[in-house]
Amino acid sequence: MTQDLTEEQIKHALQGISVPPQPQIMVDLQMEQVMPDPDLKVIARLISQDPGLAGSLLKIVNSPFFGLANRISSIQQAVNLLGVRRVINIVNAQSIRGEMTDENIVNLNRFWDSAQDIAMTCMTLAKKIGCVEPDEAYALGLFHNCGIPLMLKRFPYYIEVLEESYAQPGQRIVDVENLRLNTNHAVIGYFTAKSWLLPRHLCDAIASHHNAEQIFGEEDHHDAGLKNLLAILKMAEHICRAHKVLANQPVDHEWNAVGARILEYVGLTEYDFENIEFNCREMMTSGEGRYYQD
C-alpha cells in the first residue's frame, strides 16, 4: 500500500468523522423499526445498501465484545447476531450524526448509487466465476470507495479533483489526489475500513484498489486472494461505469490499462466478459436502471 501520511496522522484525521448515511435509507429503516414486528431481513437489506450504516454494524459485531472466532463481512449475519433492539439503536445513533449541506447530499448521491450497484455486481460476478465468496465480494463493492465521502467532507473541491483523477490516462487514479491533496481516497478508505474492523484482507483490497495495473503486472508476487478480490471489483466497476457515475468521464482508462490482464487471470475471453456484462446490466436495468445506458 502506498501511504502518503503516517498511520498516526490519518487516525488523528479520522477522529470524529463517519461516512454519512443515505437519507432515504434512514427513512425506510425508521419506518420498519416502528412496525409491530420489525423484519430482520428487510432491515438487513436496507442496511446493506448503505456503506456508513453497514460499516458501523460490522464494527460492533466484529468487536472483541462478541468474541467471534473469525471476523464477518455479511450484513445479514451481523443483523442476526445483534438482534432488532441493538440494530435499531445503532441506526438511531447514525441518524443524529450531524447534518449535511444540500450540495454534499447531491455529490454523495454519486457515491451511494455507485456503491450499491458495484456491490450487487461484485456479488453476481463472484457467483458466476467462483473465485471469491459472494458475501465478501459484496462487502468489497460496497466499501471500496468509502474514503470518498470523507474526502468530500474534508476537501470541499474534492469532486473536481476526483473528476480530474479519472480523466488522466497513463497514471493511477490516486496519483492526482496524492499530488493535489497529499493523500487519496484509497488510503483514507483503508483506515476507515480498519476502524470498522472489517477483515484484514478486505482492508488491504480497499487500500490497493487503484493499484491493479501493478498487481496484475507480469512479474507481480501478490497474494492470490488479493488478486481474486480486485479482479471481481475491477470488472464490476467497469460494468457499472464507475468512471461515468463517480467522475463524469466518458472513458474508463483504468480498465483499458488492465482489463485484458484481469480477464486472462480469471480465464475469461472478451466474448465471455461481454456476455456477463450484458447480463449484469440487464439485471440492473430491470430495477431502477440508473447508469447502465450509454
N, C-alpha and C positions, 0 to 999 in steps of 0.2 A: 504494500500500500504506500503510495506517495503521500507523505504527510507534511503539510506546509507549516503547521503550528505544532507545538508540543501537546501531548495529551492533556497535561495540566491546564494549559491555556484554553483549549477547546472545552474541557469540562467546566472551567470557570465561565466561559461564554455561554454555555448551555444552561446554566443555573437559572431556574425560574421561567424557562421557555418551554412551551409544549406545542405540538402540532395542533392547530385549531381544528375542532370538529366541524363537519359539514352541517350547516343549519338545518336542512331538511331532514337529514338523518336523525338529528336530535329531536325534532318534532315528532317523527314517526316512532322513535323509541319511547318518548314521553307518553304518546297515545297508547302504546302497547302496555306500558307499565301500569296504567290505571284500569286496565281490563280486569274483570273479576278473577280470571285465571290466565295470567300472562304466559305466552307460549315461548319456551326457551329456544325453539328452532327459529321462530320469527325474530327474536332478539339477536340470536347469533348471526342470522342472515343480514340484518341491518348493520350490526357492528362490523361484520366482515367487509362492508362497503366503505368503511372509514378508517384510514390509517392511524389517526390520532387515538380514536377510541379503542381500536384493536390493539395498538401498542400499549396503552395503559392497562388493558385487561391482561395481556401476556406478561407484562412486567410483574403484576401481582401474582398471577398463578405460577410463574417461574421463580418466585422469590423463595428464600430458604424456609419461610413460614409453612409452605405446603410440602416441603421435603420430597419433591419428585425425584426419582432416580435419573430421569432424563428431561431436559427442557422440551417444552412442546411449542408448536407453531400453529396448531389448529384452533381456530376461534370457537368452533363447536365444542371441542374438548374443554377449553377454558371456561366457557359458559356453563357447561355441565358440572365442572368441578366447583365453580364459585357459587352457583345457585342464583335464583332470581333476586333475592334480597341484596346480596353483595354486588351483583352486576348493576342493579338499579342505583345503588349508592355511588358506584364508580361513574355511571352515566350522569347522575345529577352533579357530581363534583366537576366533571368536564364542562357541564353546561354553564357554569359560573366562572369559567376561566377567561375573564376579560372580554372586551368587545373588539370587533374588527371594523375597520373602515369599509365603506361600500366598495372602494377601489380594490382593496385587498380581497374582498369576497369575490369580485369579478375575476381577478387574476388567479385566485386559488381554485376557481371552477376548472381551470385547465388541469391543475394537479389532481383534484378529486376525480374528475371524469377519466383522465388518463390512467390513474392508479387502479381504478376499478376494472376498466376494460383490459388492461395489461394483465392484471391478476387472473381474471377469468380465462384469458387466452393462454397464459402460462399453465394453468391447471389443465386445460384442454390438450395442449401440446404434450404435457407430461403423461397424460393418459394414453395418447397416441404413440409416443416414442418410447416411454418406459424407463428413461434413464434417471428420473427424479420422482420422488414421492409427490403426488398431486397436491397434498396439503402444503408441502414445503415450497413447491413451485408457486402456489397461490400467494403464500406469505411473501416470497421474494418479489413477486409482481406488485403486490400491494405496498410494500415498504421500500423498494429500491430507491425511490425518489423522495423519501421522507425528509431529506435535508432541504428540499426546495422551499416549503413554507417557512422554515426557519431563516433561510437566506433572504426571502422576501420580507420577512418581518424586520430583519436586521438592516437590510440594504433596500431602501425604497425604489431604487432604479434597477433592481435585480433582474426584472423581466427583460429589460433591454440587454443586459449582459448575457442572459440565457439565450436570447434570440441570436445575438452575435456569435455565441459559442457554437450553436448548431449550424451557423452559416459558413463556417470555415472548413474547407476540405483539407486533408493532409495533416491534421493535428487532432489531438484528443479534445473532446468537448470541454473537459475540465481545464484545459490549458488557458483559455481566455479568462475563466473565473480566477484561476491562480494569479494571472497577471494583473487583473483589474481589482481583485478583492483580497488577494493574499490567502485565499482558502477556496474550497469548492463544495458543491452540494453532496458529492460522494463522501468526502471526509466528514462533513457535518452529519450526513446520514448514518455513517458508520458509528459515530459516538452516540447518536440518538438511539439507534437500534441496540447498541450495547447497554445504554441506560434503561431500555425497555426489557433487558435480559433476554433478548432473542438468542437462539442457539448461535454459537460462535461462527459456524460455517456460513450461516446466513449473513451475519455481520460482515464477514470477510468478502462475501459476494457483493454486498452493497458497496463496500469500500472500493471494489475492483470493477464495478460495472461499466466504467468507461475506459478500462484498460484492456479491452477484448482483443485489440489488434496485437498487443504484446503477448497476451496469454495464449492466443491461438497461433503464435508465430511458429516458424519451422523448428526452432531449437529450444522451445519452451520446456520447462520441467515442472509445470504447475500440477497441483493435485487434480485428479480426475473428477472428484466431487465438485470442485470449484468450476471446472470447465463444463460439466454437465449442467450446473445451475445457470451459468452465464449463456450457454448455448440456447437453452429454453428462453431465457429472458430476452436475448437479442432478437431471436425470431419473433417473439411476442411484441416487442417494441416496434419492429418493422411492420408486422401485420396490422398493428393498431395505429400506425403512422404517428408515433410519438413526436417525430420531428415537426409535423404539422400542428398537432394538438398543443404541445408544450411551447414550441418555439416559432410557430408560424413560418416554417421553412418548407420550400417545395421539394427539396432533395434530401434523401437520407444518406448523407456522406459516410456515416459510421458503418451502416450496413454495406454500402458499396465497397468499403475498405476490407471488411472482414467476413461478409456473408458467405462467400464461396468456401472459405476455410471452415466455417461453422457447419455448413451443410455436409461437407466432406467428413467432418469429425463425427456427426451423428448418423452418417450413412444415408443421406437423402440426396436425390438428384434435384435439379432445378424444377423438373416436371413434378416430382413428388411434392416439393415445397409449394409450388403454385396451387396444387390441388388442396393441400392443407390450408393454405392462405385463403383460398376461395371459400372453403367450408367454414373456417373460423369467422370470416366476415359475414357469411350467410347467417350464422347463428347469432352474431351480434346485431345485425340489421333486422332480425326478426323481433328484437326487443325495441330499444329506443332508436337505434341506428344513427348515432350522433356523428361519428367521424369516419365512417367507412366509405363515403362517397369520394370519388376522385375530384 
